[in-house]
Amino acid sequence: MSNIKVGATLYCWTNEYATGRLSFADIVREAAKIGCEGYEVVATQMIPSYPYISDEFLDEVHRLADETGIAPVSYGANCDRGMLPDRNLTEDEMVNQGIIDIQSAHRLGCHVMRAQYLMGPNVLERLEPYARMYDVKVGIEIHNPETPSTPIIREYEAMMERVGSPYIGFVPDFGCFATKPNKPYWDQALANGAPLELLEMAAQMRYDGVPMEEAQARLAAAGANGAVFGAFSGMYGFVQFSKEPDFEGLKRIMKHCVHFHGKFHYLYENGEEASIPYDDVVGIIRDSDYEGYIVGEYENHTGVGTTEMTRRCVEKIKKVIGR
């Protein structure tokens, strides 16, 4: 039987934070106000002393925990493999970077660290002893356009099966189970002059699996403008969708899942997500033996209604898991 807690990643408030409308402390208070039981912090975004945790930042985290009752539960790390101008980082360099992130997560009191698949299975395997030492589970994010069954994720899975450690696993992002076009992108394209029939044509080609180059040529021949191609690039990129999302793959990897990103782009007042089948995804997690957090992750950097949208997400997850 699952034991699920619900929170949010502070990434939800990116627009408010980046424009100076809300501070780190303000955002933690917002998360507490809407019923979060814990939060995820993206280290490169909101930790001034990244990749290390300064005494000043740690003091603020503890003070806010006393004030709000919530604390960081997940540390969002970045695999900056391309941080050098002339070459990618070596495997040894990525391991060293990962060790520092694990240590920082531990200092913050986080028992989960979200990592990115670009580090590769070998690096994750080499990080396992450090994850175990610091009691921090390192999870590789499965982000659209990847799914639980795409080749690189299966490579990670095979390594996890071989190693058999609870300290390395996955962080699936709900976006990889989308079944419809992204509503904010769609609405923005219409507002920018995209003809509805051409957006629908683009979406149907995505459903039908038409190769990207061929789909582009068909749209160009039909007279598509820049607004159409802007939405189209997302459909074939980080906001892909499918009539048959990889639910069986999710069930297969559940034993390796250490954390979940409850990605959402637009939630109606009734809690339904415009493109992601929340009931199905959360239901699979609920019916498993999963113990850990689902953190809502709002990805709409126009900054429209962040706290309200994230509140809807938190309440939706709690409703599906029966709380």
Secondary structure, 3 states (H helix, E strand, C coil): CCEEEEEEEHHHHHHHHHCCCCCHHHHHHHHHHCCCCCEEEEHHHHCCCCCCCCHHHHHHHHHHHHHHCCCEEEEECCCCCCCCCCCCCCHHHHHHHHHHHHHHHHHHCCCEEEECHHHCHHHHHHHHHHHHHHCCEEEEEECCCCCCCCHHHHHHHHHHHHHCCCCEEEEEEHHHHCCCCCHHHHHHHHHCCCCHHHHHHHHHHHHHCCCHHHHHHHHHHCCCCHHHHHHHHHHCCCCCCCCCCCHHHHHHHHHHECCEEEEECCECCCCCECCCCHHHHHHHHHCCCCEEEEEEEECCCCCCCHHHHHHHHHHHHHHHCCC
